[in-house]
Amino acid sequence: MADILFEKRGKIAIITLNRPQVMNAFTMDMIDQWAEALDEYRKDDSVHAVVLTGAGERAFCSGVDLAALDAMDASKSINRKNILWEHIHRIALTLEQLEKPMIAAVNGSAVGAGMDMALMCDIRFASENARFSEGYIRVGLVPGDGGAYFLPRIVGMAKALELLWTGDFISAKEAKDLSIVNHVYAPQDLMQKTLEFAERIANSPTIAIRMIKRAAYQSANLDLRTALDLISSHFSIVRDTEDHHEALAAMIEKRTPHFTGN
């Protein structure tokens, strides 16, 4: 079996980290395939949502495979930087361009870069078995995969620093209380619930879904006047879409709408 699996179920693409024997730690080959798949999904109009998960119930992802990392030429600091910048960081930078919903189904422990990979998704659903830890400080490192960027934006600066400075594990319930995850499910229900949500979003008005994501992320870095100017443009464009007219007609006719993605 491949170390990383890609499949499509209708309008939903699923990426599965498939190395349960090493807690789904990723290699650079996996990263490159992963980033290429995300870029393909970005361009593929038949994909309306993407789900990321790990194989098994023990781990979502434990971060980079240190054995695979040791096999690379990391003896110089510039080489270590380039391993991050040219490989691992490709996921975050590719996701920044993905306007389609990206959902993490966190089936087990998410540690270090594994937690960061979950944080860079738009939303996260978790198994009751899931645990989260930024972990880097335990080995005397800084968060190398965006943890210092994503975590404060989700939980606030003070709590983020506590989690980053201590590397403490938090449970799925604690993660939900901190808004790190949206919902917590029994292990056997996690993927079904995640896919049900992904399907609901995938079958919603496509252009509106993407523009909402774009506006939400862009507005986080804008002043109010600029954000309102941006959304007024989005609003005007969406009014011309077929999906908007279909939604209105279905509401008036008291029927289920049928969206085409246009």
Secondary structure, 3 states (H helix, E strand, C coil): CCCEEEEEECCEEEEEECCHHHCCCECHHHHHHHHHHHHHHHHCCCCCEEEEEECCCCEEECCECHHHHHCCCCCCHHHHHHHHHHHHHHHHHHHCCCCCCEEEEECCEEECHHHHHHHCCCEEEEECCCEEECCHHHHCCCCCCCHHHHHHHHHCHHHHHHHHHHCCCEEHHHHHHCCCCCEEECHHHHHHHHHHHHHHHHCCCHHHHHHHHHHHHHHCCCCHHHHHHHHHHHHHHHCCCHHHHHHHHHHHHCCCCCCCCC
